[in-house]
Amino acid sequence: MPDFATETAPFRAELLAHCYRLLGSIHDAEDLVQETYLRAWRAFGGFEGRSSVRRWLYKIATTTCLTALETRARRPLPSGLGAPADDHRVAVAAADPSVPWLQPIPDALLDPAAVVAGRAGVRLAFIAALQLLPARQRAVLTLRDVLAFRTGEVAEMLGTTPAAVDSALRRARGRLAEAGPVEADLAEPAGQGPLLDRYVDAFVRADPGALVMLLRADVELEMPPIPTWFTGRDAVAGFLGRRVLRAGAWRLVPTRANGQPALLEYSAAGDGRFEAHGVQVLTLTGARIARITAFNDPTLVPVFAAPVMLGS
C-alpha cells in the first residue's frame, strides 16, 4: 500500500495557497490545511486511485474550506468597504478589530517555482477581488482559472454538474471584471531593488520629500484594521509625513509576500529595542510605488519566521 506521507506531502504548499485564496487568511488557511490532511489520512485506506492524489486532496481541501466559509464573513481590505480620502487632514477612523481583515501570505510558504513563474495566483489585488465573490464562485474560479482543472473535474470535486460549474465561472469572471483590474498576472518590474532601498531609507529617516519621489501620482495607501484609506500622492505622503514618519521610530526588514515585495515593520519600544508592528506589501508599477498595503497586525510578523523583537 502506498505511504500516506510520501504520496501527499508534495502538495502541502499548493494546498496552502488554495485555502488562502478561498479564505483570505494565512492563519485560517494553515488550520484548514491541517484539517485537510487529517481528513485525507483518515480516508486514505479507502482511496481507490480513481483520480490523482492531487485532485483527491484538492477535493477534500475545497470541501473543508467551503464548510468553514458557511460561518465566516468575507475578509476585505479597507478599499472594499468605502471610498478613499484624498486629503490627509481628514479624521482617521479608529481601528476596527471586529472586521476579519484580509491577511498577506509569505512567499516562503508557497511553491517557489509557481511564484517565480507568476502562476501562484496570490497577488494581493487578486485575493482581495476574490473575497467579493460568493464562496462557491470563489472556489470554481480558482479551480478553473488558477489551477486549470477541467470543468468535469471541478464538477466532481464540488458534487455538481458541468453546466453549473460553467454558469458559476461566468458569473465569477463577470464580477471580477466589474471590480476592475486586479493585476493578478502582472510581473513585478525589473530592477526593483534600488527603489525598495530608497523607500526603506526615506521611511526610516522620516523624509517625506524623498518618499514623494518614489510614489505614483495615483498611489493608494491602506492600513487594516484602520478603515480609512488614502489615494493620491499628496494625500499619502501627507498622511505618512504628518502622522507616521518619525526619525528613529521604525525599522523595516525586506521580505516577500503574495509574490510581491514586502517589509516587516518594527516600531520603537522605548528601551532601544524595536517590537513587531506589522507587514507592508508594496505594489510596483514601472519605476514607482502604486500601492502600499500596511497590515498593522503584530501577529503576522512571526508567520514570516521573523522575531517579534529586534535589538538596538
Buried (B, 14 or more C-beta within 10 A) or exposed (E): EEEBEEBBEEBBBBBBBBBBBBBBBBEBBBBBBEBBBEBBEEEBEEBEEEBEBBBBBBBBBBBBBBEBBEEBEBBBBBBBEEEBBEEBEEEBBEBEEEBBBBBBBBBBBBBEEBBEEBBBBBBBBBBBBBBBBBBBBBBBBBBBBBBEBEBEBBBBBBEBEBEBBBBBBEBBBEBBEEBEEBBBEBEBEEEBEEBBEBBBBBBBBBBBEBBBEBBBEEBBBBBBBBBBBBBBBBBBBBBBBEEBBEEEBBBBBEBBBBBBBBBBBBBBBEEEEBBBBBBBBBBBBEEBBBBBBBBBBBEBBEBBEBBEEBEE
